[in-house]
Every structure is written in structure tokens, then in C-alpha cells.
Amino acid sequence: MIKYLANIDFVLWNLQGRPAVSKWSKYADKHPDDEQFLRALSVMSRISFKKPKLTEEEKRGLYNSIIAQNSKSFSLQRVAKFVSRVAAVVVVALIVGGGVWYAVNHNVNNPQTTSAERLLPLSSVEIPEQVTLVANQSPMAINSSFMARVECRASGEIVVNGVSVATNFDKSFDLLVPKDFRAVVTMADNTKIWLNENTKLRISSQSGPKPRSVEIDGEGYFEVTHNPAAPFVVSGQDIVAVVKGTTFDICSSSKPSAIQYVVLVDGCVDVAMPAIGESVTLAPKQVLNYNNNCYITTAADVGSYVGWREESIVINNDSIVEVIAKLSEYYGVEAHCASDVSKAYCSGRLVLFDDINKTLEVLTSIMPIRYKWSGTMLYIESN
């Protein structure tokens, strides 16, 4: 048996959506390799907290199990009262070790329970300190100095920073981007999504019934591939953007009283607000702001909304060797620096263009270095 599942505090922490202010959240941060803990989290994530109907025999068995295992600390009267007032019998089964097996197996073997039902709400998923991809309930930290690149292929393969990390993947997965990081996702249909810091994105199966569907908690910039037959749906906390081929920015946070918005760069986007039963179609350079069940649509200075997408790296008295190492990782190229280059240091913010040569031209214009290519190898020398 997994020991954590017999701990009532651990169970309640999961039932409450795993709040960040908890000893269990701190424990998870400090012990990322605790296999028992990860297995317990996985079990809790797979359980549907509906009210299954138990037979009278099952109820009596559960009742007797509680009495037998808690006779030293519970009176019969307290246990009876406890059982009668708990709404979901599955929760009772989780609190006592003997009942865990029933709850897990009842859920796993129930053909009416889908994988989507077992996922935690995106708003309750915690963001770690490193960009993290969570697939099949298993988190995988992405080693990146600034920008993490994820490619979703129609075959079900997931490629991270040029390396395949999953194949035949046919379920939803989460991408978690912490402070001071960014991520860019290329979908199977070539739609590109840039994610700002402190953002969570849930991507639906690329081979499922809704391959153009994502959920977001945070901010994302979308360049959606045109497909009139299959609208691209972006679900936020209280707003839903539906597009067929559009460039737009959406910010939708689960934080209380946060202003949510959609700003349209070009194309056309329909923004639905389910809580108030309203829907608005935006024109280019318009923004819809939503807060506390109220919204307003106005003209927008698009640049002020999407400026964060300008990809750059902050250089703080770093050597040229360190800067070139970051560029090498970002662009996915091999680079070699001459020994005397390490004597040069610089500070500032370096804009990262799509073409590495443009970025290098900026760098060489302000630093005493030059670059050259030999095949796919980049060489940096002193000027």
C-alpha cells in the first residue's frame, strides 16, 4: 500500500486542489524524487469524486473496516456519525488505509470515467521552478536557460528542444512555465503558441476528437493556422476564444479579481463569456477586457499588450562564452569560441531574432568579436 494514501492530511490537501500554502506543497518541492509520493499524487489525480452507489454489503464492510482500524481513537458513536455525514463514500474509503483499494479500482474500472474527468483543474496545478511538461501524470523538467521549445506531432510524438520525449501519446498534457522563463509550442497543424512566464497550458490530444483545443491559465500569444472546418478553441478561466485562423493574445488568470483580456492582432476572433451568456466578435486592434462578470471592448495599442513576446535574454556581466552558449541552446546549433574570447564581458538585453545571423550581427556590432560558419558549426573569434 502507498503510505501517503493513509494520511488524512495528504488526502484533504488533494481534495482541496493542492493549495500552495501547505506543508505538502513544500514537501513536493523538496522531494521531487520521492517515488511513493509521486505514485500517491498519481492515484489521487485518477480518482473521480462522484458518489458511487455502494451495496448494503459494501457499506457494512466499509463501516466495519473503519471501526476495526480506528477503535483506539474513535468511539462507535463518533464513527457512525462520521460515516453518516460524509457525502462521498469514496472519500471515507480514502481516509482509511483499507478503503483505498476499493476507491482506486472502482474508478479505474468504471468505463464511464474518462481521462479528462481525472485531470486536476488547470487552476489548481502548481508551477514548479523549472519549465515542466506533465504527461501521463509524470512531470518532466525541461532543461532550458530561457526558452523551452515543444513540438506536438500528429503521430502523437512530443519533441522537446529537439529531443523526442514521448511517442504514441494520445492524451492531454500540461506545460508549466515559471517566472523568468518562456516557452513556444508548435502544434501538429503548425499553429504556434508563445507562453509568457507564470503560465500553464493544457494541450488536448493531437489525434483526438478536438485536436485544436487548449486551456490556459496565464498569458499566451497565438498564431493559429487557418482551418475553417476546425475552429481553434482556447479556454481561459472565464473567457473562451474561438478562431479559424488568427493572431491574438489572451490573458486569463485564475487569480481572484484578475482582469482577463483578448487582444486581436489580425484575423477574427469570437470571445465567449459563459458566466454571463455573452459573446463578442473582435476586429483587428481591438481588445476585450473582462472582470467580475463585466466586459468592455475598446481600440487597443497592440504593441503594449504583446511586447512581452519579443524574445530576448538578459545578460548580466556574462562572458561572451556564456552568451554564445545560451544562443547555441536557443537556436539549436553547435558553437565554438576561441580561447581569448572569454576575456570579453557584457551586460544588457539581447533581442533574439528568428535568424541567428541577425542576432549575431547585433552582438558583433557592440562587442570586439566576429563570427563565421563552417557547415553547421558556428565559430566565434576575437576581432
C-alpha positions as CSV (number, residue, x, y, z in Angstrom):
1,M,0.0,0.0,0.0
2,I,1.2,3.6,-0.7
3,K,1.7,5.1,2.7
4,Y,0.6,8.6,1.9
5,L,-2.9,7.5,1.0
6,A,-3.5,6.5,4.6
7,N,-2.7,10.1,5.7
8,I,-5.8,12.2,6.2
9,D,-3.9,15.5,5.8
10,F,-2.5,14.3,2.5
11,V,-5.9,13.3,1.2
12,L,-7.6,16.5,2.3
13,W,-4.8,18.5,0.6
14,N,-5.6,16.8,-2.7
15,L,-9.3,17.2,-2.2
16,Q,-8.8,20.9,-1.7
17,G,-7.0,21.3,-5.0
18,R,-3.4,21.0,-3.6
19,P,-3.1,24.6,-2.3
20,A,0.4,26.1,-2.5
21,V,0.3,27.2,1.2
22,S,0.6,23.8,2.7
23,K,3.3,21.5,4.2
24,W,2.6,19.0,1.4
25,S,3.4,21.6,-1.3
26,K,6.7,22.4,0.4
27,Y,7.4,18.7,0.7
28,A,6.8,18.2,-3.0
29,D,9.2,20.9,-3.8
30,K,11.9,19.5,-1.6
31,H,11.4,15.8,-2.5
32,P,10.8,15.7,-6.3
33,D,12.3,12.1,-6.4
34,D,10.0,10.6,-3.8
35,E,8.6,7.7,-5.8
36,Q,5.9,6.8,-3.2
37,F,4.8,10.5,-3.1
38,L,4.5,10.7,-6.9
39,R,2.6,7.5,-7.0
40,A,0.2,8.8,-4.4
41,L,-0.3,12.0,-6.4
42,S,-1.0,10.0,-9.5
43,V,-3.6,7.9,-7.7
44,M,-5.3,10.9,-6.3
45,S,-5.4,12.5,-9.8
46,R,-7.0,9.5,-11.3
47,I,-9.9,9.3,-8.8
48,S,-13.3,10.7,-9.7
49,F,-15.0,12.1,-6.6
50,K,-18.5,11.3,-7.7
51,K,-20.9,9.4,-5.4
52,P,-20.8,5.8,-6.4
53,K,-23.7,3.7,-5.1
54,L,-22.5,1.0,-2.8
55,T,-24.4,-2.1,-2.0
56,E,-25.6,-2.6,1.6
57,E,-22.9,-5.3,2.0
58,E,-20.2,-2.9,0.8
59,K,-21.4,-0.2,3.1
60,R,-21.3,-2.6,6.1
61,G,-17.9,-3.8,5.1
62,L,-16.6,-0.3,4.9
63,Y,-18.2,0.6,8.2
64,N,-16.7,-2.4,10.0
65,S,-13.3,-1.6,8.4
66,I,-13.4,1.9,9.9
67,I,-14.4,0.6,13.3
68,A,-11.7,-2.1,13.3
69,Q,-8.9,0.3,12.2
70,N,-9.8,3.3,14.4
71,S,-11.2,1.7,17.5
72,K,-8.5,3.2,19.7
73,S,-9.2,6.8,18.7
74,F,-12.8,6.7,17.7
75,S,-15.9,5.7,19.6
76,L,-18.6,3.7,17.8
77,Q,-20.9,6.7,18.1
78,R,-18.3,9.1,16.5
79,V,-17.6,6.7,13.7
80,A,-21.3,6.2,12.9
81,K,-21.8,10.0,12.9
82,F,-18.8,10.4,10.7
83,V,-20.0,7.9,8.1
84,S,-23.5,9.3,8.0
85,R,-22.4,12.9,7.4
86,V,-19.8,12.4,4.7
87,A,-21.3,13.0,1.3
88,A,-19.0,10.9,-0.8
89,V,-18.3,7.4,0.5
90,V,-15.2,7.3,-1.7
91,V,-13.6,10.0,0.5
92,V,-14.2,7.9,3.6
93,A,-12.6,5.0,1.9
94,L,-9.6,7.1,1.1
95,I,-9.1,8.3,4.7
96,V,-8.7,4.7,6.0
97,G,-6.0,2.5,4.5
98,G,-8.2,-0.5,4.0
99,G,-10.6,1.5,1.8
100,V,-8.1,2.9,-0.7
101,W,-8.0,-0.2,-2.8
102,Y,-11.8,-0.1,-3.4
103,A,-11.8,3.6,-4.3
104,V,-9.0,3.3,-6.9
105,N,-10.3,0.2,-8.5
106,H,-13.9,1.4,-8.6
107,N,-12.7,4.5,-10.6
108,V,-10.2,2.8,-12.9
109,N,-12.6,0.0,-13.9
110,N,-15.5,2.4,-14.5
111,P,-15.8,2.7,-18.3
112,Q,-17.9,5.9,-17.9
113,T,-15.0,7.7,-16.3
114,T,-12.8,9.5,-18.9
115,S,-9.2,10.6,-18.6
116,A,-10.4,14.2,-18.8
117,E,-12.5,13.8,-15.7
118,R,-9.5,12.6,-13.7
119,L,-7.3,15.6,-14.6
120,L,-7.0,18.2,-11.9
121,P,-8.4,21.7,-12.8
122,L,-5.7,23.6,-14.5
123,S,-6.1,26.4,-12.0
124,S,-5.1,24.0,-9.1
125,V,-1.9,22.8,-10.9
126,E,1.2,24.3,-9.2
127,I,4.0,25.8,-11.3
128,P,7.5,24.5,-10.4
129,E,10.7,26.4,-10.6
130,Q,11.7,24.9,-13.9
131,V,9.7,24.7,-17.2
132,T,7.9,21.3,-16.8
133,L,5.9,19.1,-19.1
134,V,3.4,16.8,-17.4
135,A,2.4,13.8,-19.5
136,N,0.7,10.6,-18.3
137,Q,0.7,12.1,-14.7
138,S,4.5,12.2,-14.8
139,P,6.3,15.6,-14.6
140,M,9.5,16.1,-16.7
141,A,11.7,19.2,-16.1
142,I,12.8,20.9,-19.3
143,N,16.4,22.0,-19.2
144,S,16.4,25.5,-20.6
145,S,18.2,28.8,-19.9
146,F,15.2,30.8,-21.0
147,M,13.1,29.5,-23.9
148,A,11.7,26.0,-23.9
149,R,10.5,24.6,-27.3
150,V,7.9,21.9,-27.6
151,E,6.7,20.3,-30.8
152,C,3.5,18.3,-30.9
153,R,3.2,15.9,-33.9
154,A,0.1,14.4,-35.4
155,S,1.7,10.9,-34.8
156,G,1.5,11.5,-31.1
157,E,5.2,12.3,-30.6
158,I,6.3,15.1,-28.3
159,V,9.6,16.7,-29.1
160,V,11.3,19.0,-26.5
161,N,14.2,21.1,-27.5
162,G,14.8,18.8,-30.5
163,V,14.7,15.6,-28.4
164,S,11.7,13.1,-28.6
165,V,10.4,12.6,-25.1
166,A,7.2,10.7,-25.8
167,T,5.8,8.6,-28.7
168,N,2.3,7.4,-29.5
169,F,1.0,9.9,-27.0
170,D,-2.8,10.2,-27.3
171,K,-3.8,12.1,-24.1
172,S,-3.8,15.7,-22.9
173,F,-0.7,17.1,-21.3
174,D,0.3,20.2,-19.4
175,L,3.1,22.7,-20.0
176,L,4.1,24.7,-16.9
177,V,6.2,27.9,-17.4
178,P,7.5,29.6,-14.2
179,K,8.7,33.1,-13.6
180,D,11.7,34.3,-15.8
181,F,11.0,31.6,-18.4
182,R,9.2,31.5,-21.7
183,A,8.0,28.6,-23.9
184,V,6.9,28.2,-27.5
185,V,4.7,25.3,-28.7
186,T,4.3,24.2,-32.3
187,M,1.0,22.2,-32.7
188,A,0.5,19.4,-35.1
189,D,-1.3,21.8,-37.5
190,N,1.7,24.2,-37.3
191,T,-0.2,26.6,-35.0
192,K,2.4,28.4,-32.8
193,I,1.8,29.4,-29.2
194,W,4.2,31.6,-27.2
195,L,3.7,31.3,-23.4
196,N,4.6,34.1,-21.0
197,E,6.1,33.5,-17.6
198,N,3.8,32.1,-14.8
199,T,1.6,30.4,-17.4
200,K,0.0,26.9,-17.5
201,L,-1.2,25.4,-20.8
202,R,-3.2,22.2,-21.2
203,I,-3.0,20.8,-24.7
204,S,-5.6,18.3,-25.9
205,S,-4.7,15.1,-27.7
206,Q,-3.4,15.9,-31.2
207,S,-5.1,12.8,-32.6
208,G,-8.3,13.0,-30.6
209,P,-11.7,14.4,-31.5
210,K,-10.6,18.0,-30.6
211,P,-7.0,18.3,-31.8
212,R,-7.3,22.1,-31.9
213,S,-8.2,22.8,-28.3
214,V,-6.2,24.1,-25.4
215,E,-6.8,25.5,-21.9
216,I,-4.7,28.4,-20.5
217,D,-4.1,29.9,-17.1
218,G,-1.8,32.9,-17.7
219,E,-0.9,34.6,-20.9
220,G,-0.3,33.2,-24.4
221,Y,0.3,34.6,-27.9
222,F,-1.3,32.5,-30.7
223,E,-0.6,32.3,-34.4
224,V,-3.4,29.9,-35.4
225,T,-3.2,28.0,-38.7
226,H,-6.2,28.7,-40.9
227,N,-8.7,25.9,-41.0
228,P,-12.4,26.9,-41.5
229,A,-13.6,23.3,-40.9
230,A,-12.0,23.0,-37.4
231,P,-12.0,26.2,-35.2
232,F,-9.2,26.5,-32.7
233,V,-10.6,26.9,-29.2
234,V,-8.7,28.5,-26.3
235,S,-10.4,28.1,-23.0
236,G,-9.4,30.5,-20.2
237,Q,-10.9,31.0,-16.7
238,D,-14.0,33.0,-17.7
239,I,-13.4,33.6,-21.4
240,V,-13.2,31.4,-24.4
241,A,-11.6,32.4,-27.7
242,V,-12.8,30.6,-30.9
243,V,-10.8,31.2,-34.1
244,K,-10.3,29.7,-37.5
245,G,-7.0,31.4,-38.4
246,T,-5.9,34.3,-36.4
247,T,-3.1,36.0,-34.4
248,F,-4.1,37.2,-31.0
249,D,-3.0,37.4,-27.3
250,I,-5.1,36.1,-24.4
251,C,-4.5,36.6,-20.7
252,S,-6.8,34.6,-18.5
253,S,-5.8,34.1,-14.9
254,S,-7.5,32.1,-12.1
255,K,-6.3,34.6,-9.6
256,P,-9.3,36.4,-7.9
257,S,-10.3,39.7,-9.4
258,A,-7.7,39.4,-12.2
259,I,-8.6,41.3,-15.4
260,Q,-8.8,38.9,-18.3
261,Y,-8.5,40.0,-21.9
262,V,-8.2,39.1,-25.5
263,V,-6.4,41.4,-27.9
264,L,-6.7,40.7,-31.7
265,V,-3.7,41.4,-33.9
266,D,-5.2,40.2,-37.2
267,G,-7.9,38.0,-38.4
268,C,-11.1,37.4,-36.5
269,V,-11.9,36.0,-33.1
270,D,-15.1,35.3,-31.2
271,V,-14.9,35.7,-27.5
272,A,-17.5,33.9,-25.4
273,M,-18.2,34.7,-21.7
274,P,-20.2,31.7,-20.5
275,A,-20.8,33.1,-17.0
276,I,-22.9,35.9,-18.4
277,G,-24.1,34.3,-21.6
278,E,-22.4,36.9,-23.9
279,S,-20.3,36.6,-27.0
280,V,-18.4,39.3,-28.9
281,T,-16.6,39.3,-32.2
282,L,-13.4,41.3,-32.2
283,A,-11.9,43.2,-35.1
284,P,-8.1,43.7,-35.5
285,K,-6.5,46.1,-33.0
286,Q,-9.4,45.6,-30.6
287,V,-9.3,44.3,-27.0
288,L,-11.9,42.8,-24.8
289,N,-11.4,43.3,-21.1
290,Y,-13.4,41.1,-18.7
291,N,-13.6,41.4,-14.9
292,N,-16.3,40.5,-12.3
293,N,-18.9,39.5,-14.9
294,C,-18.5,42.7,-16.8
295,Y,-16.7,43.4,-20.0
296,I,-15.7,46.3,-22.3
297,T,-14.4,46.3,-25.9
298,T,-12.1,49.2,-27.0
299,A,-9.4,50.0,-29.5
300,A,-6.0,48.6,-28.5
301,D,-2.4,49.6,-28.7
302,V,-1.4,46.1,-29.7
303,G,2.3,46.6,-29.1
304,S,1.7,47.4,-25.4
305,Y,-0.1,44.0,-25.0
306,V,2.2,41.7,-27.0
307,G,5.6,43.3,-26.3
308,W,6.4,40.5,-23.9
309,R,6.6,38.1,-26.8
310,E,9.8,39.8,-28.0
311,E,12.2,37.1,-27.3
312,S,15.4,38.2,-25.6
313,I,17.9,37.2,-23.0
314,V,19.2,39.3,-20.1
315,I,23.0,39.5,-19.9
316,N,24.4,40.4,-16.5
317,N,28.2,40.8,-16.7
318,D,28.4,37.5,-18.6
319,S,31.3,36.4,-20.7
320,I,30.9,36.1,-24.4
321,V,31.4,32.4,-24.0
322,E,28.4,32.2,-21.7
323,V,26.3,34.3,-24.1
324,I,27.2,32.2,-27.1
325,A,26.3,29.0,-25.0
326,K,22.8,30.5,-24.5
327,L,22.5,31.3,-28.2
328,S,23.7,27.8,-29.0
329,E,21.0,26.2,-26.8
330,Y,18.3,28.7,-28.0
331,Y,18.9,28.2,-31.8
332,G,19.9,24.5,-31.5
333,V,23.3,24.9,-33.2
334,E,26.8,23.9,-32.2
335,A,29.2,26.7,-31.4
336,H,32.9,27.0,-30.6
337,C,34.6,30.1,-29.0
338,A,38.3,30.9,-29.4
339,S,40.2,30.9,-26.1
340,D,40.8,34.6,-26.0
341,V,37.1,35.4,-26.4
342,S,36.4,34.5,-22.7
343,K,38.1,37.8,-21.7
344,A,35.2,39.8,-23.0
345,Y,32.2,40.5,-20.8
346,C,28.9,42.4,-21.4
347,S,25.6,43.3,-19.8
348,G,22.2,44.3,-21.2
349,R,19.3,42.6,-23.1
350,L,19.9,40.9,-26.4
351,V,16.9,40.5,-28.7
352,L,16.7,37.1,-30.3
353,F,15.7,37.3,-33.9
354,D,14.3,34.3,-35.8
355,D,17.5,34.3,-37.8
356,I,20.6,33.7,-35.7
357,N,22.7,35.7,-38.1
358,K,20.7,38.8,-37.3
359,T,21.3,38.3,-33.6
360,L,25.0,37.7,-34.1
361,E,25.2,40.9,-36.2
362,V,23.9,42.9,-33.3
363,L,26.3,41.2,-30.9
364,T,29.3,41.7,-33.1
365,S,28.4,45.3,-33.6
366,I,28.8,46.1,-29.9
367,M,31.5,43.6,-28.9
368,P,35.1,43.0,-30.2
369,I,34.3,39.7,-31.8
370,R,33.4,38.2,-35.2
371,Y,31.7,35.0,-36.3
372,K,31.9,32.6,-39.2
373,W,30.2,29.4,-40.2
374,S,31.9,26.1,-41.2
375,G,29.0,23.9,-42.3
376,T,26.6,23.9,-39.3
377,M,29.3,24.8,-36.8
378,L,29.4,28.4,-35.5
379,Y,32.9,29.8,-34.7
380,I,33.4,32.9,-32.6
381,E,36.8,34.7,-32.6
382,S,38.2,38.0,-31.3
383,N,38.0,40.9,-33.7
